Amino acid sequence: MAMEILQHPVLFATNAIHRCDLDTFSVDELLMILETENPFLMEMDRLESLINGTSTSGQASHLRGYLVGIFDTRKMFSALRPDLSH
């Protein structure tokens, strides 16, 4: 399943990268965003908006779980070392 997601073709739609109307992201949109933005370095608000805009069913749910794990890890790191977090 993970290999299918990684090999899924990415459609380059620049308007999908920074949408304001976050209904839900498709797998293609999420993969495009993750190609251009590092979830370990993006602002926490941006990461949270990606999580909130990601479906909890289908293939997108696996990417949502990945993003939630990164979000939780970054929050924990910020709590332990606030001087190093951004």
N, C-alpha and C positions, 0 to 999 in steps of 0.2 A: 504494500500500500504506500509506504513512504517513497519508494523508488518511483511509483507512478506519479506521485505529486511532483517530485523533483524533475521528472522527464516531461511533465505536462507542458505543451507549447504555451509560450507567453505572448499575449497579444498586446502590442504597444499602443495603449490609449492614454495619452497624457492627461486627459481630463479625469481619469479615474484615480490618479495619484493623490491629488489634494482636493477631493470632493468636499463640499460643505454638507451635502445632504447624505448622511450616512445611514442608508436603510440597511443593506447588507452588501458585503463585498463578495464577489465571485472568487473562485479559486484563481482564475487568471489575473484578476485585479490584485489579489493578495500577493501572488508570485511576482508581479511587476513591482509592487511596492517594496517587497523584500529584496528585489534585485537592485533597487536604487537607494534604499534607506536601510541602515543598520539598526535593528531593533535594540541592540545593546547600547547604542549611542544616541538614538533619537530622544526627544523630550518625552517625559513620562506622560504628559497630556496626549501627545500624538500616539504613543503606544496604547494608552487606554482607549482612545477613540477607535483605533484599529480593532481592538478586542471587542468593543461594544458594537462595532459594525460588521462583525464576523458571525456567520450562521453557526448555530450549535448542532447542525445536522449535516450529514454528507461528508465529502472530502474536506470541506472548509473547517469542520470541527476539529480535525487533526492539527491544522495550522493554528486555530484558535487556542487549542491546548498548549501548543508550543509558545505562543505569544503570552499566554497567562503565566506559564512557567518563567519566562524571562522577566515579566512584570514583577512577579513575586520575589524572584531572586534579586532584582534591582532594589525593590523596597527593603528587603532584608539587609542588603549591603549598605543602603543609605542609613538605615537605623544603626548599624554597627560602626560605620565610618562616615559620619555626616560631613567631615572635612574633605573627603574625596568624591562625594557624590555631586552630580550637577543637575 
